[in-house]
Amino acid sequence: MNIHQHIIAGIKEQLFLNDYLVLPNFGGFVLKTQRASYTAGGLSLLPPSKTVGFNVQLKQNDGILTHWLQDQLKCSKSEATQHLFDFSNFCSGVLQSKRRLSLAGIGFFYLDFENNICFEPANDNNFNTDSFGLSAVQLNPISEETKIDKAIERTPKFEDRPATTATEAVVKRKINYRKTAYLTLFLVTLSSVLILLVTSLNVKGVMQSSLFLNKGKSLYTPIEYKDLELKQNKSQSANLVADNNGIAVFEINAQKNISVNVFDAQQKNAVSGNIVSKYEIILGCFKKMKNAKRLVEQLKKNNIDAKIKENNYKGMHVVAVLGINDKVDAIDALEVIQGNYPKAWLKVN
């Protein structure tokens, strides 16, 4: 094998390992991946493949063929590179003279009318190693299914049935009788338990008739209770005797005592709405009790006797001058108070 055939075999071998390969000063081989596809007639299914393309612009040495050839020939890098340049010049000379160059297992080159190098890949090589051993699958059209005679389908098929012996029939009957006996025993037990419950719980009336299928009537009679009598407590009210802190304690019985703050109770009655008069001079309404007390103390310094009434319907603490039953007196008192408290107003109960 001469050096040129050795290089052609090397190009084919390296295309199985590399998707990009350059023959220095001639061009580059590029692999194109194609998926599985059908042929033009649709009768064959082709496996995935990689086909070779050629680019005349790729002329710079990539070193793949150089290293391969250097390893094959056991020569130096410069010698391997020179062999590749000689092969490139040979290919260019064949194209210029014969206008056609064929590389076995790779494809063939030719020159068009404008002397451009064109390339056609060989169809018998698939450089996709994953598809190694796979060939095109022939697709044969499916023939029509043969029709089955309907008369044959309608004919029933009889199969021999095993004859049952007398002993098997006896065993089946015993099994059926056993199930019936178990069911009867369960029903008798359930009814006995129900009768026992009815008799022990003294069920009567409609419920008894529904259980025993008789015409019994309800025997329910309402319970009559005696009239409630309210007895008046004849105990006398105890006199409250307060200590120094205003706390009075009186005894209800031997085990219960009640403590009462007499001072607070008396004070509440004194300032509450129990003191009812026809006219009242309202000086202020406060949500907080401490603000109402503060106004009362200020009024006392101005010689105005004001009280804090019980909360009104809005929950406010009302500061008012009470105990005025004459209209003229009420108007005169209002004019005097408005001299220092212009927002005061007269209320008629």
Short mmCIF file of the C-alpha atoms (twelve columns), coordinates in Angstrom:
data_MODEL
# 
_entry.id   MODEL 
# 
loop_
_atom_site.group_PDB 
_atom_site.id 
_atom_site.type_symbol 
_atom_site.label_atom_id 
_atom_site.label_alt_id 
_atom_site.label_comp_id 
_atom_site.label_asym_id 
_atom_site.label_seq_id 
_atom_site.Cartn_x 
_atom_site.Cartn_y 
_atom_site.Cartn_z 
_atom_site.pdbx_PDB_model_num 
ATOM 1   C CA . MET A 1   0.000    0.000   0.000   1 
ATOM 2   C CA . ASN A 2   1.508    3.336   -1.067  1 
ATOM 3   C CA . ILE A 3   1.392    6.455   1.063   1 
ATOM 4   C CA . HIS A 4   -1.610   7.955   -0.733  1 
ATOM 5   C CA . GLN A 5   -3.829   4.922   -0.161  1 
ATOM 6   C CA . HIS A 6   -2.621   4.892   3.427   1 
ATOM 7   C CA . ILE A 7   -3.781   8.499   3.894   1 
ATOM 8   C CA . ILE A 8   -7.198   7.757   2.307   1 
ATOM 9   C CA . ALA A 9   -7.700   4.860   4.728   1 
ATOM 10  C CA . GLY A 10  -6.629   7.135   7.583   1 
ATOM 11  C CA . ILE A 11  -9.162   9.804   6.605   1 
ATOM 12  C CA . LYS A 12  -11.952  7.204   6.614   1 
ATOM 13  C CA . GLU A 13  -10.812  5.814   9.971   1 
ATOM 14  C CA . GLN A 14  -10.580  9.223   11.651  1 
ATOM 15  C CA . LEU A 15  -14.053  10.241  10.446  1 
ATOM 16  C CA . PHE A 16  -15.472  7.512   12.691  1 
ATOM 17  C CA . LEU A 17  -13.753  9.220   15.647  1 
ATOM 18  C CA . ASN A 18  -13.981  12.926  14.779  1 
ATOM 19  C CA . ASP A 19  -16.777  15.079  13.395  1 
ATOM 20  C CA . TYR A 20  -14.238  17.541  11.949  1 
ATOM 21  C CA . LEU A 21  -11.128  16.688  9.962   1 
ATOM 22  C CA . VAL A 22  -8.838   18.872  7.764   1 
ATOM 23  C CA . LEU A 23  -6.595   17.787  4.922   1 
ATOM 24  C CA . PRO A 24  -3.998   20.581  4.941   1 
ATOM 25  C CA . ASN A 25  -3.957   22.862  1.883   1 
ATOM 26  C CA . PHE A 26  -6.974   21.054  0.356   1 
ATOM 27  C CA . GLY A 27  -10.125  21.301  2.533   1 
ATOM 28  C CA . GLY A 28  -12.003  20.054  5.545   1 
ATOM 29  C CA . PHE A 29  -14.367  17.095  5.996   1 
ATOM 30  C CA . VAL A 30  -17.394  17.804  8.249   1 
ATOM 31  C CA . LEU A 31  -19.912  15.177  9.424   1 
ATOM 32  C CA . LYS A 32  -23.633  15.983  9.257   1 
ATOM 33  C CA . THR A 33  -26.014  14.142  11.631  1 
ATOM 34  C CA . GLN A 34  -29.291  12.834  10.225  1 
ATOM 35  C CA . ARG A 35  -32.127  11.250  12.185  1 
ATOM 36  C CA . ALA A 36  -33.884  8.026   11.226  1 
ATOM 37  C CA . SER A 37  -35.938  8.674   8.098   1 
ATOM 38  C CA . TYR A 38  -37.945  7.004   5.372   1 
ATOM 39  C CA . THR A 39  -36.811  6.588   1.803   1 
ATOM 40  C CA . ALA A 40  -38.442  8.571   -0.967  1 
ATOM 41  C CA . GLY A 41  -40.899  5.797   -1.764  1 
ATOM 42  C CA . GLY A 42  -41.656  5.199   1.901   1 
ATOM 43  C CA . LEU A 43  -40.830  1.479   1.620   1 
ATOM 44  C CA . SER A 44  -37.707  1.515   3.820   1 
ATOM 45  C CA . LEU A 45  -36.787  2.966   7.193   1 
ATOM 46  C CA . LEU A 46  -33.191  4.180   7.418   1 
ATOM 47  C CA . PRO A 47  -31.353  4.235   10.798  1 
ATOM 48  C CA . PRO A 48  -29.724  7.402   12.184  1 
ATOM 49  C CA . SER A 49  -26.595  8.284   10.250  1 
ATOM 50  C CA . LYS A 50  -23.731  10.723  9.796   1 
ATOM 51  C CA . THR A 51  -22.846  11.778  6.241   1 
ATOM 52  C CA . VAL A 52  -19.685  13.530  5.064   1 
ATOM 53  C CA . GLY A 53  -19.626  17.096  3.820   1 
ATOM 54  C CA . PHE A 54  -16.679  19.049  2.413   1 
ATOM 55  C CA . ASN A 55  -15.673  22.683  2.914   1 
ATOM 56  C CA . VAL A 56  -12.939  23.952  0.611   1 
ATOM 57  C CA . GLN A 57  -12.321  26.989  2.879   1 
ATOM 58  C CA . LEU A 58  -10.981  24.839  5.744   1 
ATOM 59  C CA . LYS A 59  -7.312   24.432  4.810   1 
ATOM 60  C CA . GLN A 60  -5.464   25.115  8.048   1 
ATOM 61  C CA . ASN A 61  -3.934   21.987  9.550   1 
ATOM 62  C CA . ASP A 62  -5.803   20.828  12.700  1 
ATOM 63  C CA . GLY A 63  -3.131   18.211  13.541  1 
ATOM 64  C CA . ILE A 64  -5.417   15.127  13.608  1 
ATOM 65  C CA . LEU A 65  -4.133   13.507  10.413  1 
ATOM 66  C CA . THR A 66  -0.573   14.626  11.193  1 
ATOM 67  C CA . HIS A 67  -0.479   12.843  14.564  1 
ATOM 68  C CA . TRP A 68  -2.185   9.782   13.107  1 
ATOM 69  C CA . LEU A 69  0.225    9.514   10.204  1 
ATOM 70  C CA . GLN A 70  3.221    10.161  12.458  1 
ATOM 71  C CA . ASP A 71  2.117    7.257   14.663  1 
ATOM 72  C CA . GLN A 72  1.473    4.969   11.693  1 
ATOM 73  C CA . LEU A 73  4.735    5.627   9.840   1 
ATOM 74  C CA . LYS A 74  6.890    6.131   12.955  1 
ATOM 75  C CA . CYS A 75  8.237    9.318   11.433  1 
ATOM 76  C CA . SER A 76  8.711    12.895  12.583  1 
ATOM 77  C CA . LYS A 77  6.009    15.523  12.577  1 
ATOM 78  C CA . SER A 78  7.587    17.448  9.725   1 
ATOM 79  C CA . GLU A 79  7.782    14.319  7.584   1 
ATOM 80  C CA . ALA A 80  4.104    13.464  8.275   1 
ATOM 81  C CA . THR A 81  3.074    17.025  7.425   1 
ATOM 82  C CA . GLN A 82  5.050    16.880  4.172   1 
ATOM 83  C CA . HIS A 83  3.298    13.631  3.202   1 
ATOM 84  C CA . LEU A 84  -0.091   15.318  3.719   1 
ATOM 85  C CA . PHE A 85  0.903    18.325  1.613   1 
ATOM 86  C CA . ASP A 86  2.066    16.000  -1.158  1 
ATOM 87  C CA . PHE A 87  -1.291   14.184  -1.064  1 
ATOM 88  C CA . SER A 88  -3.167   17.507  -1.211  1 
ATOM 89  C CA . ASN A 89  -1.150   18.565  -4.273  1 
ATOM 90  C CA . PHE A 90  -1.866   15.200  -5.871  1 
ATOM 91  C CA . CYS A 91  -5.639   15.587  -5.347  1 
ATOM 92  C CA . SER A 92  -5.596   19.136  -6.748  1 
ATOM 93  C CA . GLY A 93  -3.606   17.997  -9.807  1 
ATOM 94  C CA . VAL A 94  -6.048   15.115  -10.533 1 
ATOM 95  C CA . LEU A 95  -9.009   17.506  -10.350 1 
ATOM 96  C CA . GLN A 96  -7.378   19.996  -12.672 1 
ATOM 97  C CA . SER A 97  -6.481   17.341  -15.237 1 
ATOM 98  C CA . LYS A 98  -9.369   14.873  -15.048 1 
ATOM 99  C CA . ARG A 99  -11.919  17.150  -13.310 1 
ATOM 100 C CA . ARG A 100 -12.915  14.204  -11.111 1 
ATOM 101 C CA . LEU A 101 -11.363  12.522  -8.037  1 
ATOM 102 C CA . SER A 102 -12.736  9.530   -6.102  1 
ATOM 103 C CA . LEU A 103 -11.728  8.571   -2.531  1 
ATOM 104 C CA . ALA A 104 -12.812  5.025   -1.692  1 
ATOM 105 C CA . GLY A 105 -15.340  4.834   1.144   1 
ATOM 106 C CA . ILE A 106 -15.533  8.658   1.450   1 
ATOM 107 C CA . GLY A 107 -16.926  10.147  -1.765  1 
ATOM 108 C CA . PHE A 108 -15.822  11.779  -4.987  1 
ATOM 109 C CA . PHE A 109 -14.857  15.328  -6.009  1 
ATOM 110 C CA . TYR A 110 -15.530  17.101  -9.293  1 
ATOM 111 C CA . LEU A 111 -15.212  20.577  -10.803 1 
ATOM 112 C CA . ASP A 112 -18.252  22.470  -12.054 1 
ATOM 113 C CA . PHE A 113 -18.304  24.874  -15.001 1 
ATOM 114 C CA . GLU A 114 -16.775  27.631  -12.874 1 
ATOM 115 C CA . ASN A 115 -13.940  25.345  -11.651 1 
ATOM 116 C CA . ASN A 116 -15.384  25.161  -8.136  1 
ATOM 117 C CA . ILE A 117 -14.674  21.980  -6.184  1 
ATOM 118 C CA . CYS A 118 -17.866  20.031  -5.477  1 
ATOM 119 C CA . PHE A 119 -18.213  16.905  -3.323  1 
ATOM 120 C CA . GLU A 120 -20.659  13.989  -3.244  1 
ATOM 121 C CA . PRO A 121 -20.485  11.609  -0.228  1 
ATOM 122 C CA . ALA A 122 -20.500  7.849   -0.613  1 
ATOM 123 C CA . ASN A 123 -23.885  6.315   0.180   1 
ATOM 124 C CA . ASP A 124 -22.553  3.002   1.444   1 
ATOM 125 C CA . ASN A 125 -20.868  4.362   4.587   1 
ATOM 126 C CA . ASN A 126 -22.525  5.463   7.863   1 
ATOM 127 C CA . PHE A 127 -20.054  7.185   10.186  1 
ATOM 128 C CA . ASN A 128 -22.499  7.095   13.171  1 
ATOM 129 C CA . THR A 129 -20.978  4.509   15.514  1 
ATOM 130 C CA . ASP A 130 -24.266  4.224   17.472  1 
ATOM 131 C CA . SER A 131 -25.911  2.816   14.329  1 
ATOM 132 C CA . PHE A 132 -23.225  0.204   13.710  1 
ATOM 133 C CA . GLY A 133 -24.787  -3.013  12.412  1 
ATOM 134 C CA . LEU A 134 -28.166  -1.426  11.689  1 
ATOM 135 C CA . SER A 135 -29.480  -1.691  8.178   1 
ATOM 136 C CA . ALA A 136 -32.514  -0.292  6.432   1 
ATOM 137 C CA . VAL A 137 -35.809  -1.904  7.445   1 
ATOM 138 C CA . GLN A 138 -38.098  -2.926  4.623   1 
ATOM 139 C CA . LEU A 139 -41.719  -1.890  5.145   1 
ATOM 140 C CA . ASN A 140 -44.185  -4.333  3.608   1 
ATOM 141 C CA . PRO A 141 -47.846  -3.288  3.310   1 
ATOM 142 C CA . ILE A 142 -50.255  -5.257  5.515   1 
ATOM 143 C CA . SER A 143 -52.632  -7.440  3.536   1 
ATOM 144 C CA . GLU A 144 -56.348  -7.413  4.274   1 
ATOM 145 C CA . GLU A 145 -57.488  -9.828  6.943   1 
ATOM 146 C CA . THR A 146 -59.378  -12.826 5.739   1 
ATOM 147 C CA . LYS A 147 -63.022  -12.719 6.663   1 
ATOM 148 C CA . ILE A 148 -64.217  -15.437 8.975   1 
ATOM 149 C CA . ASP A 149 -67.328  -17.225 7.914   1 
ATOM 150 C CA . LYS A 150 -70.203  -15.965 10.035  1 
ATOM 151 C CA . ALA A 151 -71.914  -19.326 9.851   1 
ATOM 152 C CA . ILE A 152 -68.927  -20.916 11.602  1 
ATOM 153 C CA . GLU A 153 -69.104  -18.281 14.358  1 
ATOM 154 C CA . ARG A 154 -72.773  -18.991 14.991  1 
ATOM 155 C CA . THR A 155 -72.304  -22.728 15.457  1 
ATOM 156 C CA . PRO A 156 -72.118  -23.448 19.185  1 
ATOM 157 C CA . LYS A 157 -69.266  -25.443 20.550  1 
ATOM 158 C CA . PHE A 158 -70.120  -28.185 22.985  1 
ATOM 159 C CA . GLU A 159 -67.593  -29.429 25.447  1 
ATOM 160 C CA . ASP A 160 -67.763  -32.553 27.487  1 
ATOM 161 C CA . ARG A 161 -68.710  -31.802 31.067  1 
ATOM 162 C CA . PRO A 162 -67.389  -34.012 33.861  1 
ATOM 163 C CA . ALA A 163 -70.128  -36.059 35.393  1 
ATOM 164 C CA . THR A 164 -70.778  -35.408 39.067  1 
ATOM 165 C CA . THR A 165 -70.837  -38.478 41.266  1 
ATOM 166 C CA . ALA A 166 -73.411  -39.201 43.956  1 
ATOM 167 C CA . THR A 167 -70.909  -38.584 46.765  1 
ATOM 168 C CA . GLU A 168 -70.175  -35.062 45.470  1 
ATOM 169 C CA . ALA A 169 -73.906  -34.259 45.423  1 
ATOM 170 C CA . VAL A 170 -74.266  -35.446 49.016  1 
ATOM 171 C CA . VAL A 171 -71.356  -33.277 50.145  1 
ATOM 172 C CA . LYS A 172 -72.887  -30.186 48.465  1 
ATOM 173 C CA . ARG A 173 -76.231  -30.810 50.143  1 
ATOM 174 C CA . LYS A 174 -74.540  -31.156 53.528  1 
ATOM 175 C CA . ILE A 175 -72.759  -27.860 53.011  1 
ATOM 176 C CA . ASN A 176 -76.017  -26.101 52.110  1 
ATOM 177 C CA . TYR A 177 -77.793  -27.558 55.148  1 
ATOM 178 C CA . ARG A 178 -74.950  -26.440 57.383  1 
ATOM 179 C CA . LYS A 179 -75.233  -22.815 56.180  1 
ATOM 180 C CA . THR A 180 -79.000  -22.879 56.731  1 
ATOM 181 C CA . ALA A 181 -78.553  -24.261 60.237  1 
ATOM 182 C CA . TYR A 182 -76.039  -21.532 61.147  1 
ATOM 183 C CA . LEU A 183 -78.375  -18.816 59.852  1 
ATOM 184 C CA . THR A 184 -81.346  -20.205 61.777  1 
ATOM 185 C CA . LEU A 185 -79.323  -20.439 64.986  1 
ATOM 186 C CA . PHE A 186 -78.210  -16.813 64.611  1 
ATOM 187 C CA . LEU A 187 -81.796  -15.564 64.111  1 
ATOM 188 C CA . VAL A 188 -83.079  -17.518 67.137  1 
ATOM 189 C CA . THR A 189 -80.285  -16.118 69.306  1 
ATOM 190 C CA . LEU A 190 -80.970  -12.553 68.160  1 
ATOM 191 C CA . SER A 191 -84.709  -12.818 68.843  1 
ATOM 192 C CA . SER A 192 -84.044  -14.280 72.287  1 
ATOM 193 C CA . VAL A 193 -81.770  -11.396 73.196  1 
ATOM 194 C CA . LEU A 194 -84.405  -8.884  72.048  1 
ATOM 195 C CA . ILE A 195 -87.137  -10.567 74.135  1 
ATOM 196 C CA . LEU A 196 -84.847  -10.587 77.160  1 
ATOM 197 C CA . LEU A 197 -84.096  -6.891  76.774  1 
ATOM 198 C CA . VAL A 198 -87.783  -6.003  76.379  1 
ATOM 199 C CA . THR A 199 -88.831  -7.922  79.474  1 
ATOM 200 C CA . SER A 200 -85.952  -6.681  81.632  1 
ATOM 201 C CA . LEU A 201 -86.376  -3.006  80.646  1 
ATOM 202 C CA . ASN A 202 -90.167  -3.123  81.183  1 
ATOM 203 C CA . VAL A 203 -90.985  -1.883  77.682  1 
ATOM 204 C CA . LYS A 204 -94.707  -1.259  77.258  1 
ATOM 205 C CA . GLY A 205 -97.177  0.412   74.942  1 
ATOM 206 C CA . VAL A 206 -96.552  1.012   71.259  1 
ATOM 207 C CA . MET A 207 -92.961  -0.231  71.369  1 
ATOM 208 C CA . GLN A 208 -94.111  -3.524  72.922  1 
ATOM 209 C CA . SER A 209 -96.809  -3.952  70.314  1 
ATOM 210 C CA . SER A 210 -94.323  -3.298  67.476  1 
ATOM 211 C CA . LEU A 211 -91.983  -5.974  68.856  1 
ATOM 212 C CA . PHE A 212 -94.606  -8.664  69.623  1 
ATOM 213 C CA . LEU A 213 -97.082  -7.761  66.833  1 
ATOM 214 C CA . ASN A 214 -100.043 -7.204  69.162  1 
ATOM 215 C CA . LYS A 215 -102.482 -4.333  69.524  1 
ATOM 216 C CA . GLY A 216 -101.098 -2.901  72.697  1 
ATOM 217 C CA . LYS A 217 -101.659 0.731   73.562  1 
ATOM 218 C CA . SER A 218 -99.323  3.204   75.155  1 
ATOM 219 C CA . LEU A 219 -99.422  3.073   78.943  1 
ATOM 220 C CA . TYR A 220 -97.549  6.348   79.499  1 
ATOM 221 C CA . THR A 221 -98.964  8.444   82.371  1 
ATOM 222 C CA . PRO A 222 -97.554  11.894  83.105  1 
ATOM 223 C CA . ILE A 223 -96.039  12.541  86.527  1 
ATOM 224 C CA . GLU A 224 -97.959  15.048  88.631  1 
ATOM 225 C CA . TYR A 225 -95.926  17.406  90.752  1 
ATOM 226 C CA . LYS A 226 -97.210  19.337  93.766  1 
ATOM 227 C CA . ASP A 227 -97.680  23.070  93.533  1 
ATOM 228 C CA . LEU A 228 -94.622  25.068  94.480  1 
ATOM 229 C CA . GLU A 229 -95.109  26.990  97.717  1 
ATOM 230 C CA . LEU A 230 -93.014  30.090  98.399  1 
ATOM 231 C CA . LYS A 231 -92.476  30.758  102.068 1 
ATOM 232 C CA . GLN A 232 -91.644  34.234  103.232 1 
ATOM 233 C CA . ASN A 233 -88.430  34.684  105.145 1 
ATOM 234 C CA . LYS A 234 -89.424  36.190  108.484 1 
ATOM 235 C CA . SER A 235 -85.867  37.049  109.457 1 
ATOM 236 C CA . GLN A 236 -85.472  40.649  110.521 1 
ATOM 237 C CA . SER A 237 -83.056  42.928  108.741 1 
ATOM 238 C CA . ALA A 238 -79.884  43.323  110.729 1 
ATOM 239 C CA . ASN A 239 -78.712  46.727  111.798 1 
ATOM 240 C CA . LEU A 240 -75.390  47.577  110.159 1 
ATOM 241 C CA . VAL A 241 -72.683  48.601  112.616 1 
ATOM 242 C CA . ALA A 242 -69.590  49.830  110.802 1 
ATOM 243 C CA . ASP A 243 -66.057  49.851  112.136 1 
ATOM 244 C CA . ASN A 244 -63.467  52.608  111.663 1 
ATOM 245 C CA . ASN A 245 -62.945  51.584  108.009 1 
ATOM 246 C CA . GLY A 246 -66.693  51.722  107.247 1 
ATOM 247 C CA . ILE A 247 -67.040  47.885  107.017 1 
ATOM 248 C CA . ALA A 248 -70.067  46.225  108.614 1 
ATOM 249 C CA . VAL A 249 -70.338  42.442  109.043 1 
ATOM 250 C CA . PHE A 250 -73.566  40.596  109.833 1 
ATOM 251 C CA . GLU A 251 -74.268  36.871  110.079 1 
ATOM 252 C CA . ILE A 252 -76.738  35.066  107.832 1 
ATOM 253 C CA . ASN A 253 -76.357  31.680  109.495 1 
ATOM 254 C CA . ALA A 254 -73.738  29.735  111.376 1 
ATOM 255 C CA . GLN A 255 -71.551  29.257  108.282 1 
ATOM 256 C CA . LYS A 256 -72.092  32.374  106.149 1 
ATOM 257 C CA . ASN A 257 -71.237  36.020  106.824 1 
ATOM 258 C CA . ILE A 258 -71.617  39.114  104.649 1 
ATOM 259 C CA . SER A 259 -69.357  42.171  104.762 1 
ATOM 260 C CA . VAL A 260 -70.725  45.543  103.583 1 
ATOM 261 C CA . ASN A 261 -68.869  48.815  103.002 1 
ATOM 262 C CA . VAL A 262 -71.340  51.143  104.690 1 
ATOM 263 C CA . PHE A 263 -69.484  54.325  103.737 1 
ATOM 264 C CA . ASP A 264 -69.517  53.533  100.008 1 
ATOM 265 C CA . ALA A 265 -73.161  52.512  100.090 1 
ATOM 266 C CA . GLN A 266 -74.201  55.706  101.863 1 
ATOM 267 C CA . GLN A 267 -72.055  57.868  99.619  1 
ATOM 268 C CA . LYS A 268 -73.500  56.222  96.519  1 
ATOM 269 C CA . ASN A 269 -77.045  56.927  97.686  1 
ATOM 270 C CA . ALA A 270 -76.076  60.509  98.436  1 
ATOM 271 C CA . VAL A 271 -74.632  61.223  94.982  1 
ATOM 272 C CA . SER A 272 -76.779  58.883  92.907  1 
ATOM 273 C CA . GLY A 273 -79.961  59.479  91.050  1 
ATOM 274 C CA . ASN A 274 -82.011  58.672  94.146  1 
ATOM 275 C CA . ILE A 275 -82.046  62.430  94.798  1 
ATOM 276 C CA . VAL A 276 -84.676  63.529  92.281  1 
ATOM 277 C CA . SER A 277 -85.408  67.214  91.675  1 
ATOM 278 C CA . LYS A 278 -87.401  69.058  89.030  1 
ATOM 279 C CA . TYR A 279 -84.491  71.141  87.723  1 
ATOM 280 C CA . GLU A 280 -80.821  70.269  87.338  1 
ATOM 281 C CA . ILE A 281 -77.898  72.377  86.139  1 
ATOM 282 C CA . ILE A 282 -75.601  70.186  84.059  1 
ATOM 283 C CA . LEU A 283 -71.930  71.182  84.183  1 
ATOM 284 C CA . GLY A 284 -70.252  68.295  82.360  1 
ATOM 285 C CA . CYS A 285 -70.397  64.659  81.195  1 
ATOM 286 C CA . PHE A 286 -67.316  62.474  81.474  1 
ATOM 287 C CA . LYS A 287 -66.508  58.944  80.421  1 
ATOM 288 C CA . LYS A 288 -63.914  58.518  83.189  1 
ATOM 289 C CA . MET A 289 -64.926  58.845  86.822  1 
ATOM 290 C CA . LYS A 290 -61.689  60.594  87.845  1 
ATOM 291 C CA . ASN A 291 -62.373  63.495  85.466  1 
ATOM 292 C CA . ALA A 292 -65.855  63.930  86.940  1 
ATOM 293 C CA . LYS A 293 -64.438  63.954  90.482  1 
ATOM 294 C CA . ARG A 294 -61.831  66.525  89.447  1 
ATOM 295 C CA . LEU A 295 -64.591  68.883  88.225  1 
ATOM 296 C CA . VAL A 296 -66.575  68.393  91.456  1 
ATOM 297 C CA . GLU A 297 -63.514  69.392  93.520  1 
ATOM 298 C CA . GLN A 298 -62.986  72.476  91.346  1 
ATOM 299 C CA . LEU A 299 -66.664  73.475  91.763  1 
ATOM 300 C CA . LYS A 300 -66.444  73.112  95.532  1 
ATOM 301 C CA . LYS A 301 -63.558  75.598  95.534  1 
ATOM 302 C CA . ASN A 302 -65.924  78.051  93.780  1 
ATOM 303 C CA . ASN A 303 -68.673  77.341  96.388  1 
ATOM 304 C CA . ILE A 304 -70.804  75.353  93.936  1 
ATOM 305 C CA . ASP A 305 -72.336  72.223  95.470  1 
ATOM 306 C CA . ALA A 306 -72.247  69.724  92.594  1 
ATOM 307 C CA . LYS A 307 -72.819  65.956  92.618  1 
ATOM 308 C CA . ILE A 308 -71.954  63.055  90.321  1 
ATOM 309 C CA . LYS A 309 -75.083  61.324  89.086  1 
ATOM 310 C CA . GLU A 310 -75.401  57.692  87.967  1 
ATOM 311 C CA . ASN A 311 -74.286  56.854  84.436  1 
ATOM 312 C CA . ASN A 312 -76.709  57.965  81.751  1 
ATOM 313 C CA . TYR A 313 -77.765  55.765  78.816  1 
ATOM 314 C CA . LYS A 314 -74.471  56.521  77.061  1 
ATOM 315 C CA . GLY A 315 -72.415  55.381  80.039  1 
ATOM 316 C CA . MET A 316 -71.223  58.919  80.927  1 
ATOM 317 C CA . HIS A 317 -70.687  60.307  84.446  1 
ATOM 318 C CA . VAL A 318 -72.863  63.469  84.781  1 
ATOM 319 C CA . VAL A 319 -71.766  66.363  87.050  1 
ATOM 320 C CA . ALA A 320 -74.826  68.410  88.045  1 
ATOM 321 C CA . VAL A 321 -76.256  70.773  90.672  1 
ATOM 322 C CA . LEU A 322 -79.293  68.999  92.163  1 
ATOM 323 C CA . GLY A 323 -82.153  69.858  94.511  1 
ATOM 324 C CA . ILE A 324 -83.714  72.787  92.600  1 
ATOM 325 C CA . ASN A 325 -87.505  72.572  92.339  1 
ATOM 326 C CA . ASP A 326 -88.378  76.216  91.583  1 
ATOM 327 C CA . LYS A 327 -87.976  77.469  88.031  1 
ATOM 328 C CA . VAL A 328 -86.986  81.042  88.980  1 
ATOM 329 C CA . ASP A 329 -84.350  79.737  91.400  1 
ATOM 330 C CA . ALA A 330 -83.055  77.382  88.739  1 
ATOM 331 C CA . ILE A 331 -82.705  80.210  86.159  1 
ATOM 332 C CA . ASP A 332 -81.001  82.511  88.645  1 
ATOM 333 C CA . ALA A 333 -78.574  79.794  89.692  1 
ATOM 334 C CA . LEU A 334 -77.807  79.004  86.040  1 
ATOM 335 C CA . GLU A 335 -76.960  82.670  85.297  1 
ATOM 336 C CA . VAL A 336 -74.595  82.789  88.257  1 
ATOM 337 C CA . ILE A 337 -72.856  79.561  87.304  1 
ATOM 338 C CA . GLN A 338 -72.542  80.541  83.619  1 
ATOM 339 C CA . GLY A 339 -70.414  83.469  84.686  1 
ATOM 340 C CA . ASN A 340 -67.542  81.026  85.335  1 
ATOM 341 C CA . TYR A 341 -68.819  78.016  83.339  1 
ATOM 342 C CA . PRO A 342 -70.535  79.316  80.165  1 
ATOM 343 C CA . LYS A 343 -71.228  75.784  78.876  1 
ATOM 344 C CA . ALA A 344 -73.540  74.923  81.787  1 
ATOM 345 C CA . TRP A 345 -77.162  74.272  80.842  1 
ATOM 346 C CA . LEU A 346 -80.513  73.641  82.567  1 
ATOM 347 C CA . LYS A 347 -82.233  70.270  82.462  1 
ATOM 348 C CA . VAL A 348 -85.926  69.812  83.317  1 
ATOM 349 C CA . ASN A 349 -86.818  66.385  84.716  1 
# 
